[in-house]
Amino acid sequence: GPSQQPPPYHLVKSVRHVETGKIFTLRELANQFHHPDFIGLQRPANPQTGERGDDGFFLHQPHPLSFQLNAYLFLLNQNEAGVTGEGAFANNGALSANASLQGAYMDLLDLTAESCLRDMDSTMASLREETEDEDVLGAIMISCAARGPSASSMLHESMADATRFAKEFSNVPCLGFYAGGEIGPLALAAVGDQKRTSLFRRGQATLQGFTAVFALFIVPKFRLPQDLLLNDDPNSVNQYMEHKYGRDPKLKVA
Protein backbone atom coordinates (compact mmCIF):
# COMPACT_ATOMS: atom_id res chain seq x y z
CA GLY A 1 0.00 0.00 0.00
CA PRO A 2 1.00 3.68 -0.04
CA SER A 3 3.71 4.85 2.33
CA GLN A 4 2.39 6.20 5.64
CA GLN A 5 5.29 8.55 6.29
CA PRO A 6 4.38 11.28 8.81
CA PRO A 7 4.51 14.88 7.59
CA PRO A 8 7.57 16.98 8.50
CA TYR A 9 7.24 18.51 11.95
CA HIS A 10 8.98 20.46 14.69
CA LEU A 11 8.84 19.26 18.32
CA VAL A 12 9.68 21.78 21.05
CA LYS A 13 10.26 19.88 24.28
CA SER A 14 11.20 22.78 26.55
CA VAL A 15 11.19 26.57 26.65
CA ARG A 16 13.50 28.88 28.62
CA HIS A 17 12.07 32.03 30.21
CA VAL A 18 14.23 34.91 28.92
CA GLU A 19 14.03 36.88 32.19
CA THR A 20 14.35 34.18 34.85
CA GLY A 21 16.20 31.52 32.88
CA LYS A 22 13.78 28.87 34.16
CA ILE A 23 13.11 25.90 31.88
CA PHE A 24 9.46 24.93 31.25
CA THR A 25 7.81 21.97 29.59
CA LEU A 26 4.48 22.56 27.86
CA ARG A 27 2.43 21.40 30.86
CA GLU A 28 4.50 23.45 33.31
CA LEU A 29 4.08 26.51 31.11
CA ALA A 30 0.32 25.96 30.80
CA ASN A 31 -0.06 25.46 34.57
CA GLN A 32 1.87 28.61 35.49
CA PHE A 33 0.46 30.83 32.77
CA HIS A 34 -2.34 29.46 30.54
CA HIS A 35 -3.05 27.46 27.39
CA PRO A 36 -3.08 30.07 24.59
CA ASP A 37 -4.98 30.33 21.31
CA PHE A 38 -1.75 30.76 19.37
CA ILE A 39 1.97 30.27 19.81
CA GLY A 40 3.99 33.18 18.48
CA LEU A 41 7.39 32.31 17.02
CA GLN A 42 10.13 34.78 16.13
CA ARG A 43 13.53 34.26 14.56
CA PRO A 44 16.55 34.23 16.89
CA ALA A 45 18.30 37.53 17.55
CA ASN A 46 21.15 38.60 15.30
CA PRO A 47 24.33 37.35 17.04
CA GLN A 48 26.28 40.44 15.92
CA THR A 49 23.75 43.16 16.83
CA GLY A 50 21.55 41.41 19.39
CA GLU A 51 18.46 42.72 17.54
CA ARG A 52 15.36 40.54 17.36
CA GLY A 53 14.89 38.67 14.10
CA ASP A 54 11.51 40.10 13.01
CA ASP A 55 9.15 42.98 13.73
CA GLY A 56 6.77 40.60 15.48
CA PHE A 57 5.73 37.01 16.10
CA PHE A 58 4.51 34.65 13.38
CA LEU A 59 1.35 32.92 14.63
CA HIS A 60 1.16 29.12 14.73
CA GLN A 61 -1.21 26.62 16.33
CA PRO A 62 0.35 23.51 17.90
CA HIS A 63 -1.09 20.11 17.04
CA PRO A 64 -3.80 18.82 19.46
CA LEU A 65 -1.44 15.96 20.46
CA SER A 66 0.97 18.48 21.98
CA PHE A 67 -0.47 18.30 25.49
CA GLN A 68 -0.27 14.49 25.53
CA LEU A 69 3.35 14.67 24.35
CA ASN A 70 4.14 17.42 26.88
CA ALA A 71 5.85 19.24 24.01
CA TYR A 72 4.78 21.71 21.33
CA LEU A 73 4.20 19.80 18.08
CA PHE A 74 4.11 21.89 14.91
CA LEU A 75 3.14 19.95 11.79
CA LEU A 76 4.22 21.50 8.49
CA ASN A 77 1.45 21.78 5.90
CA GLN A 78 1.96 21.04 2.20
CA ASN A 79 3.03 24.61 1.51
CA GLU A 80 5.59 24.49 4.31
CA ALA A 81 6.95 20.97 3.84
CA GLY A 82 9.22 21.95 0.97
CA VAL A 83 10.17 25.32 2.36
CA THR A 84 13.74 26.17 3.23
CA GLY A 85 14.87 29.41 4.78
CA GLU A 86 17.14 31.19 7.18
CA GLY A 87 17.19 29.28 10.45
CA ALA A 88 13.83 27.67 11.14
CA PHE A 89 11.81 30.17 9.10
CA ALA A 90 11.21 30.91 5.46
CA ASN A 91 10.88 34.48 4.26
CA ASN A 92 7.08 34.24 4.42
CA GLY A 93 7.09 33.16 8.08
CA ALA A 94 6.32 29.50 7.35
CA LEU A 95 8.25 26.97 9.40
CA SER A 96 11.17 25.56 7.46
CA ALA A 97 11.59 21.80 7.21
CA ASN A 98 15.37 21.89 7.16
CA ALA A 99 16.30 23.69 10.38
CA SER A 100 15.88 23.76 14.14
CA LEU A 101 13.72 26.07 16.23
CA GLN A 102 16.45 26.23 18.86
CA GLY A 103 17.14 29.84 19.84
CA ALA A 104 13.87 31.18 18.43
CA TYR A 105 11.66 33.37 20.62
CA MET A 106 8.22 32.15 21.65
CA ASP A 107 5.22 33.92 23.17
CA LEU A 108 1.74 32.85 24.32
CA LEU A 109 -0.96 34.76 22.47
CA ASP A 110 -4.75 34.94 22.81
CA LEU A 111 -7.18 36.33 20.25
CA THR A 112 -9.39 38.59 22.38
CA ALA A 113 -11.32 41.79 21.71
CA GLU A 114 -9.10 43.70 24.13
CA SER A 115 -5.84 42.58 22.51
CA CYS A 116 -7.15 43.27 18.98
CA LEU A 117 -8.32 46.78 19.87
CA ARG A 118 -5.12 47.54 21.75
CA ASP A 119 -3.08 46.41 18.75
CA MET A 120 -5.21 48.54 16.40
CA ASP A 121 -4.84 51.61 18.64
CA SER A 122 -1.08 51.18 18.72
CA THR A 123 -0.84 50.50 14.99
CA MET A 124 -2.89 53.55 13.99
CA ALA A 125 -0.97 55.87 16.33
CA SER A 126 2.36 54.58 15.01
CA LEU A 127 1.14 54.88 11.42
CA ARG A 128 0.13 58.50 11.94
CA GLU A 129 3.54 59.22 13.46
CA GLU A 130 5.33 57.48 10.58
CA THR A 131 3.37 59.48 7.95
CA GLU A 132 3.53 62.81 9.78
CA ASP A 133 5.50 64.48 6.95
CA GLU A 134 3.63 62.72 4.14
CA ASP A 135 0.71 63.88 2.00
CA VAL A 136 -1.84 61.07 2.42
CA LEU A 137 -4.54 61.16 -0.27
CA GLY A 138 -6.75 58.27 0.83
CA ALA A 139 -6.92 54.73 2.15
CA ILE A 140 -8.45 51.32 1.53
CA MET A 141 -9.30 49.02 4.43
CA ILE A 142 -10.53 45.41 4.28
CA SER A 143 -11.56 43.93 7.63
CA CYS A 144 -12.62 40.45 8.60
CA ALA A 145 -16.39 40.08 8.97
CA ALA A 146 -15.74 38.78 12.50
CA ARG A 147 -14.42 42.26 13.41
CA GLY A 148 -17.64 44.11 12.48
CA PRO A 149 -19.47 46.09 11.38
CA SER A 150 -21.93 45.72 14.28
CA ALA A 151 -21.19 45.79 17.98
CA SER A 152 -22.22 42.13 18.16
CA SER A 153 -18.95 41.22 16.43
CA MET A 154 -15.91 39.72 18.12
CA LEU A 155 -14.62 43.22 18.94
CA HIS A 156 -17.88 44.31 20.66
CA GLU A 157 -17.71 47.71 18.94
CA SER A 158 -19.43 49.10 15.86
CA MET A 159 -17.02 49.78 12.95
CA ALA A 160 -14.08 49.40 15.34
CA ASP A 161 -11.27 49.36 12.74
CA ALA A 162 -12.64 52.21 10.61
CA THR A 163 -13.35 54.31 13.72
CA ARG A 164 -9.76 53.99 14.89
CA PHE A 165 -8.45 54.92 11.46
CA ALA A 166 -10.71 57.99 11.36
CA LYS A 167 -9.52 59.04 14.82
CA GLU A 168 -5.89 59.29 13.67
CA PHE A 169 -6.56 60.34 10.04
CA SER A 170 -9.64 62.54 10.37
CA ASN A 171 -9.14 64.29 7.03
CA VAL A 172 -8.27 61.20 4.97
CA PRO A 173 -11.09 59.45 3.05
CA CYS A 174 -11.20 55.69 3.59
CA LEU A 175 -13.08 53.10 1.54
CA GLY A 176 -13.40 49.39 2.21
CA PHE A 177 -15.54 46.40 3.00
CA TYR A 178 -15.80 43.37 5.28
CA ALA A 179 -14.61 40.01 3.98
CA GLY A 180 -14.60 36.33 4.89
CA GLY A 181 -10.82 36.04 4.57
CA GLU A 182 -8.28 38.75 3.81
CA ILE A 183 -5.27 38.66 1.48
CA GLY A 184 -2.38 40.78 2.66
CA PRO A 185 1.08 40.73 4.24
CA LEU A 186 1.41 37.98 6.83
CA ALA A 187 0.10 39.21 10.18
CA LEU A 188 2.66 39.67 12.92
CA ALA A 189 1.77 39.90 16.61
CA ALA A 190 3.39 42.82 18.39
CA VAL A 191 6.40 42.36 20.64
CA GLY A 192 5.49 44.27 23.78
CA ASP A 193 7.23 47.65 23.73
CA GLN A 194 9.61 46.66 20.94
CA LYS A 195 9.61 49.34 18.24
CA ARG A 196 8.78 48.02 14.81
CA THR A 197 11.17 48.98 12.03
CA SER A 198 8.27 50.14 9.86
CA LEU A 199 4.55 49.53 9.63
CA PHE A 200 4.75 49.56 5.83
CA ARG A 201 5.18 46.04 4.53
CA ARG A 202 5.32 44.42 1.11
CA GLY A 203 5.32 40.83 -0.05
CA GLN A 204 4.63 37.86 2.23
CA ALA A 205 1.02 37.95 0.98
CA THR A 206 -1.21 35.19 2.27
CA LEU A 207 -4.90 34.40 2.91
CA GLN A 208 -5.70 34.81 6.60
CA GLY A 209 -8.54 35.61 8.98
CA PHE A 210 -9.49 37.95 11.85
CA THR A 211 -7.24 40.64 10.32
CA ALA A 212 -7.62 44.18 9.00
CA VAL A 213 -5.64 44.87 5.82
CA PHE A 214 -5.24 48.49 4.74
CA ALA A 215 -3.25 50.57 2.29
CA LEU A 216 -2.48 54.28 2.12
CA PHE A 217 -2.18 56.36 -1.04
CA ILE A 218 0.75 58.70 -0.45
CA VAL A 219 2.10 61.40 -2.77
CA PRO A 220 5.63 60.24 -3.67
CA LYS A 221 8.57 62.51 -2.96
CA PHE A 222 11.38 62.81 -5.46
CA ARG A 223 14.11 65.24 -6.36
CA LEU A 224 14.21 66.75 -9.83
CA PRO A 225 17.55 66.85 -11.65
CA GLN A 226 19.14 70.29 -11.33
CA ASP A 227 19.42 70.70 -15.12
CA LEU A 228 15.77 69.76 -15.81
CA LEU A 229 13.83 72.57 -17.53
CA LEU A 230 10.10 72.56 -16.84
CA ASN A 231 8.80 75.01 -19.44
CA ASP A 232 8.38 74.81 -23.20
CA ASP A 233 9.54 78.33 -24.00
CA PRO A 234 11.59 78.13 -27.27
CA ASN A 235 14.65 79.68 -25.63
CA SER A 236 14.51 77.13 -22.80
CA VAL A 237 14.05 74.23 -25.22
CA ASN A 238 16.93 75.40 -27.41
CA GLN A 239 19.13 75.83 -24.35
CA TYR A 240 18.38 72.28 -23.26
CA MET A 241 18.91 70.81 -26.75
CA GLU A 242 22.22 72.62 -27.08
CA HIS A 243 23.31 71.38 -23.69
CA LYS A 244 22.20 67.84 -24.49
CA TYR A 245 23.24 67.47 -28.13
CA GLY A 246 25.50 70.42 -28.94
CA ARG A 247 24.87 73.07 -31.58
CA ASP A 248 22.85 71.70 -34.51
CA PRO A 249 20.72 73.93 -36.77
CA LYS A 250 18.38 71.01 -37.50
CA LEU A 251 17.35 70.88 -33.82
CA LYS A 252 16.51 74.57 -33.59
CA VAL A 253 13.05 75.41 -32.20
CA ALA A 254 11.41 78.51 -33.69
The 8 nearest C-alpha neighbors of each residue, nearest first, counted from 0:
[[1, 2, 3, 4, 5, 6, 7, 77],
 [2, 0, 3, 4, 5, 6, 7, 77],
 [1, 3, 4, 0, 5, 6, 7, 77],
 [4, 2, 5, 1, 0, 6, 7, 8],
 [3, 5, 2, 6, 7, 1, 8, 0],
 [6, 4, 3, 7, 8, 2, 74, 75],
 [5, 7, 8, 4, 75, 74, 80, 76],
 [8, 6, 75, 80, 74, 96, 5, 9],
 [9, 7, 74, 75, 73, 6, 10, 72],
 [8, 10, 73, 72, 11, 74, 7, 100],
 [11, 9, 72, 71, 12, 73, 70, 8],
 [12, 10, 71, 70, 13, 9, 72, 14],
 [11, 13, 70, 10, 24, 71, 69, 14],
 [14, 12, 24, 23, 11, 22, 15, 25],
 [13, 15, 23, 22, 24, 16, 12, 11],
 [16, 14, 22, 21, 20, 17, 23, 13],
 [15, 17, 20, 21, 18, 19, 22, 14],
 [16, 18, 20, 19, 15, 21, 104, 14],
 [19, 17, 16, 20, 21, 15, 22, 14],
 [20, 18, 21, 16, 17, 15, 22, 23],
 [19, 21, 16, 17, 15, 18, 22, 14],
 [22, 20, 16, 19, 15, 23, 17, 18],
 [21, 23, 15, 14, 16, 13, 20, 24],
 [24, 22, 14, 13, 27, 28, 15, 25],
 [23, 25, 13, 27, 26, 28, 12, 14],
 [24, 26, 28, 69, 70, 27, 29, 23],
 [27, 25, 29, 28, 24, 69, 30, 66],
 [28, 26, 30, 24, 29, 25, 23, 31],
 [27, 29, 25, 31, 26, 30, 23, 32],
 [30, 28, 33, 26, 34, 32, 27, 31],
 [31, 29, 27, 28, 32, 26, 33, 34],
 [32, 30, 28, 29, 27, 33, 26, 23],
 [31, 33, 29, 30, 28, 34, 27, 107],
 [34, 32, 29, 35, 30, 31, 28, 107],
 [33, 35, 29, 36, 32, 107, 30, 28],
 [36, 34, 37, 109, 108, 107, 33, 38],
 [37, 35, 109, 108, 110, 34, 38, 60],
 [38, 36, 108, 60, 35, 59, 58, 109],
 [37, 39, 107, 59, 58, 106, 60, 108],
 [38, 40, 58, 56, 106, 57, 105, 59],
 [41, 39, 105, 56, 57, 104, 38, 58],
 [40, 42, 56, 104, 103, 57, 53, 105],
 [41, 43, 52, 103, 53, 104, 44, 40],
 [44, 42, 103, 102, 52, 104, 51, 41],
 [45, 43, 51, 52, 50, 49, 46, 42],
 [44, 46, 49, 50, 48, 47, 52, 51],
 [47, 45, 49, 48, 44, 50, 43, 51],
 [46, 48, 45, 49, 50, 44, 51, 43],
 [49, 47, 50, 45, 46, 44, 51, 52],
 [48, 50, 45, 44, 46, 47, 51, 52],
 [51, 49, 44, 48, 45, 52, 46, 47],
 [52, 50, 44, 53, 43, 45, 49, 42],
 [51, 53, 42, 44, 43, 45, 50, 41],
 [54, 52, 55, 51, 41, 42, 56, 44],
 [53, 55, 195, 196, 52, 56, 187, 189],
 [56, 54, 187, 189, 188, 53, 190, 57],
 [55, 57, 39, 188, 41, 40, 187, 58],
 [56, 58, 40, 39, 187, 92, 41, 59],
 [59, 57, 39, 38, 37, 56, 40, 60],
 [58, 60, 38, 37, 39, 61, 57, 40],
 [59, 61, 37, 38, 62, 58, 73, 36],
 [62, 60, 73, 72, 71, 63, 59, 65],
 [61, 63, 64, 72, 65, 73, 60, 74],
 [64, 62, 65, 61, 66, 72, 67, 60],
 [65, 63, 62, 67, 66, 68, 72, 61],
 [66, 64, 71, 68, 72, 70, 63, 67],
 [65, 67, 69, 68, 64, 70, 26, 63],
 [68, 66, 64, 69, 65, 70, 63, 26],
 [67, 69, 65, 70, 66, 64, 71, 72],
 [70, 68, 66, 25, 67, 26, 65, 24],
 [71, 69, 12, 68, 25, 65, 11, 72],
 [70, 72, 11, 65, 10, 61, 73, 12],
 [73, 71, 10, 65, 61, 62, 9, 70],
 [72, 74, 61, 9, 8, 62, 10, 75],
 [73, 75, 8, 7, 72, 76, 9, 6],
 [76, 74, 79, 80, 8, 7, 73, 6],
 [75, 77, 79, 78, 80, 74, 6, 7],
 [78, 76, 80, 79, 75, 81, 6, 82],
 [77, 79, 76, 80, 81, 82, 75, 93],
 [78, 80, 82, 76, 75, 77, 81, 93],
 [81, 79, 77, 75, 82, 96, 78, 76],
 [82, 80, 79, 83, 96, 78, 77, 95],
 [83, 81, 79, 95, 80, 96, 89, 84],
 [82, 84, 95, 89, 97, 96, 81, 85],
 [85, 83, 89, 88, 95, 86, 90, 87],
 [84, 86, 88, 89, 87, 83, 90, 98],
 [85, 87, 88, 98, 84, 99, 42, 100],
 [86, 88, 98, 95, 100, 99, 94, 85],
 [89, 87, 94, 95, 84, 86, 92, 85],
 [88, 90, 84, 92, 91, 93, 95, 83],
 [89, 91, 92, 84, 88, 203, 93, 85],
 [92, 90, 203, 89, 93, 185, 88, 204],
 [91, 93, 89, 90, 88, 57, 94, 185],
 [94, 92, 89, 91, 88, 79, 95, 90],
 [95, 93, 88, 87, 79, 89, 92, 96],
 [94, 96, 88, 83, 87, 82, 97, 89],
 [97, 95, 80, 98, 82, 83, 7, 94],
 [96, 98, 95, 83, 87, 99, 82, 84],
 [99, 97, 87, 86, 96, 95, 100, 88],
 [98, 100, 87, 101, 86, 97, 9, 95],
 [99, 101, 87, 103, 102, 98, 86, 9],
 [100, 102, 99, 103, 43, 87, 11, 104],
 [101, 103, 43, 100, 104, 42, 44, 99],
 [102, 104, 43, 42, 100, 101, 41, 105],
 [105, 103, 41, 40, 43, 42, 102, 106],
 [104, 106, 40, 39, 41, 103, 38, 107],
 [105, 107, 39, 38, 108, 40, 104, 56],
 [108, 106, 38, 35, 39, 37, 109, 105],
 [107, 109, 37, 35, 38, 36, 106, 39],
 [110, 108, 36, 35, 111, 37, 107, 114],
 [109, 111, 36, 114, 108, 112, 115, 37],
 [112, 110, 114, 113, 109, 115, 154, 153],
 [111, 113, 154, 115, 114, 116, 153, 110],
 [112, 114, 116, 111, 115, 117, 154, 118],
 [113, 115, 117, 111, 116, 112, 118, 110],
 [116, 114, 118, 112, 117, 113, 119, 111],
 [117, 115, 119, 113, 118, 114, 120, 112],
 [116, 118, 114, 120, 119, 115, 113, 121],
 [117, 119, 115, 121, 116, 120, 122, 114],
 [118, 120, 116, 122, 121, 117, 123, 115],
 [121, 119, 117, 123, 118, 122, 116, 124],
 [120, 122, 118, 124, 119, 123, 125, 117],
 [121, 123, 119, 125, 120, 124, 118, 126],
 [122, 124, 126, 120, 125, 121, 119, 127],
 [125, 123, 127, 121, 126, 122, 120, 128],
 [126, 124, 128, 122, 123, 127, 129, 121],
 [127, 125, 123, 129, 128, 124, 122, 130],
 [126, 128, 130, 124, 125, 129, 131, 123],
 [127, 129, 125, 131, 126, 130, 124, 123],
 [128, 130, 126, 127, 131, 125, 132, 197],
 [131, 129, 133, 127, 128, 132, 126, 135],
 [130, 132, 128, 133, 129, 127, 134, 126],
 [133, 131, 130, 134, 129, 128, 135, 127],
 [134, 132, 130, 131, 135, 217, 218, 219],
 [133, 135, 218, 217, 136, 132, 130, 219],
 [136, 134, 217, 216, 137, 133, 218, 215],
 [137, 135, 216, 217, 134, 171, 218, 138],
 [138, 136, 172, 216, 171, 173, 135, 215],
 [137, 139, 215, 173, 214, 216, 172, 174],
 [138, 140, 174, 214, 213, 175, 173, 215],
 [139, 141, 213, 175, 212, 174, 142, 138],
 [142, 140, 212, 176, 175, 211, 177, 213],
 [143, 141, 211, 177, 210, 178, 212, 144],
 [142, 144, 178, 209, 145, 146, 177, 210],
 [143, 145, 177, 178, 146, 147, 179, 142],
 [144, 146, 143, 152, 147, 153, 209, 154],
 [147, 145, 144, 143, 152, 153, 154, 148],
 [148, 146, 149, 152, 144, 145, 158, 157],
 [147, 149, 158, 157, 146, 150, 152, 144],
 [150, 148, 157, 147, 151, 152, 158, 156],
 [149, 151, 156, 157, 155, 152, 147, 148],
 [150, 152, 149, 155, 153, 156, 147, 154],
 [153, 151, 147, 150, 155, 154, 146, 145],
 [152, 154, 146, 155, 145, 112, 151, 147],
 [153, 155, 112, 152, 156, 146, 150, 159],
 [156, 154, 150, 152, 151, 153, 157, 112],
 [157, 155, 150, 159, 154, 158, 149, 152],
 [156, 158, 150, 149, 159, 148, 147, 155],
 [159, 157, 148, 161, 147, 160, 162, 156],
 [158, 160, 162, 157, 156, 161, 163, 147],
 [161, 159, 163, 162, 158, 164, 119, 211],
 [160, 162, 164, 163, 158, 159, 165, 140],
 [163, 161, 165, 159, 164, 160, 158, 166],
 [164, 162, 166, 160, 165, 161, 159, 120],
 [163, 165, 161, 166, 162, 167, 168, 123],
 [166, 164, 169, 168, 162, 163, 167, 161],
 [165, 167, 163, 164, 169, 168, 162, 161],
 [166, 168, 165, 164, 169, 127, 123, 124],
 [169, 167, 165, 171, 170, 166, 164, 127],
 [168, 170, 165, 166, 171, 167, 164, 172],
 [169, 171, 168, 172, 165, 167, 137, 136],
 [170, 172, 137, 168, 169, 173, 136, 135],
 [173, 171, 137, 138, 170, 174, 136, 169],
 [172, 174, 138, 139, 137, 171, 175, 140],
 [175, 173, 139, 140, 138, 172, 176, 137],
 [176, 174, 140, 141, 139, 173, 177, 142],
 [175, 177, 141, 178, 142, 140, 174, 143],
 [178, 176, 142, 144, 143, 141, 179, 175],
 [177, 179, 143, 144, 180, 142, 181, 176],
 [178, 180, 144, 143, 181, 177, 208, 145],
 [181, 179, 208, 178, 207, 143, 206, 182],
 [180, 182, 207, 206, 208, 183, 178, 143],
 [183, 181, 206, 205, 204, 207, 180, 184],
 [182, 184, 204, 205, 212, 185, 181, 206],
 [185, 183, 204, 203, 202, 186, 205, 201],
 [184, 186, 203, 204, 205, 183, 187, 91],
 [187, 185, 184, 188, 57, 210, 58, 183],
 [186, 188, 55, 56, 57, 189, 185, 58],
 [189, 187, 56, 55, 190, 186, 57, 58],
 [190, 188, 55, 191, 187, 56, 118, 54],
 [191, 189, 193, 55, 192, 188, 56, 54],
 [190, 192, 193, 189, 194, 55, 188, 118],
 [193, 191, 190, 194, 189, 195, 121, 55],
 [192, 194, 190, 191, 195, 189, 54, 55],
 [195, 193, 192, 196, 54, 190, 197, 191],
 [194, 196, 54, 197, 193, 198, 55, 189],
 [195, 197, 194, 54, 198, 53, 199, 193],
 [198, 196, 199, 195, 200, 129, 54, 194],
 [197, 199, 200, 126, 195, 196, 122, 125],
 [200, 198, 197, 201, 126, 214, 196, 129],
 [199, 201, 198, 184, 202, 197, 203, 185],
 [202, 200, 184, 203, 199, 204, 183, 185],
 [201, 203, 204, 184, 200, 91, 183, 185],
 [202, 204, 91, 184, 185, 205, 201, 90],
 [205, 203, 184, 183, 202, 185, 182, 206],
 [204, 206, 182, 183, 185, 207, 184, 203],
 [207, 205, 182, 181, 180, 183, 204, 208],
 [208, 206, 181, 180, 205, 182, 210, 209],
 [207, 209, 180, 210, 181, 143, 206, 179],
 [210, 208, 143, 145, 146, 211, 207, 142],
 [211, 209, 208, 143, 142, 212, 181, 207],
 [210, 212, 142, 141, 143, 213, 140, 209],
 [213, 211, 141, 140, 183, 142, 210, 181],
 [214, 212, 140, 139, 141, 211, 215, 138],
 [213, 215, 139, 138, 140, 216, 212, 137],
 [216, 214, 138, 137, 217, 139, 135, 213],
 [215, 217, 137, 136, 135, 138, 214, 218],
 [218, 216, 135, 134, 136, 219, 215, 133],
 [217, 219, 134, 135, 220, 216, 136, 133],
 [220, 218, 217, 221, 134, 133, 216, 135],
 [221, 219, 218, 222, 133, 217, 134, 223],
 [220, 222, 223, 219, 224, 218, 225, 133],
 [221, 223, 224, 220, 225, 219, 227, 226],
 [222, 224, 225, 221, 227, 226, 228, 220],
 [225, 223, 227, 226, 222, 228, 221, 229],
 [224, 226, 227, 223, 228, 222, 229, 239],
 [225, 227, 224, 228, 239, 223, 242, 229],
 [228, 226, 224, 225, 229, 223, 239, 230],
 [229, 227, 230, 226, 235, 239, 236, 231],
 [228, 230, 227, 231, 235, 232, 236, 226],
 [231, 229, 232, 228, 235, 236, 233, 227],
 [230, 232, 236, 233, 235, 229, 228, 234],
 [231, 233, 235, 234, 230, 236, 237, 229],
 [234, 232, 236, 235, 252, 237, 231, 253],
 [233, 235, 237, 236, 232, 238, 252, 231],
 [236, 234, 238, 232, 233, 237, 239, 231],
 [237, 235, 233, 239, 238, 234, 231, 240],
 [238, 236, 240, 234, 239, 235, 241, 233],
 [239, 237, 235, 241, 236, 240, 234, 242],
 [238, 240, 242, 236, 237, 241, 243, 235],
 [241, 239, 243, 237, 242, 238, 244, 236],
 [242, 240, 245, 238, 246, 244, 239, 243],
 [241, 243, 239, 240, 245, 244, 238, 246],
 [242, 244, 240, 241, 239, 245, 238, 246],
 [245, 243, 241, 240, 242, 246, 247, 239],
 [246, 244, 241, 242, 243, 247, 240, 239],
 [245, 247, 241, 248, 244, 240, 250, 242],
 [246, 248, 249, 250, 245, 251, 241, 244],
 [249, 247, 251, 250, 246, 252, 245, 241],
 [248, 250, 247, 251, 252, 246, 240, 253],
 [251, 249, 248, 247, 252, 240, 237, 246],
 [250, 252, 248, 249, 237, 253, 247, 240],
 [253, 251, 233, 237, 250, 236, 234, 249],
 [252, 233, 251, 234, 237, 250, 236, 232]]
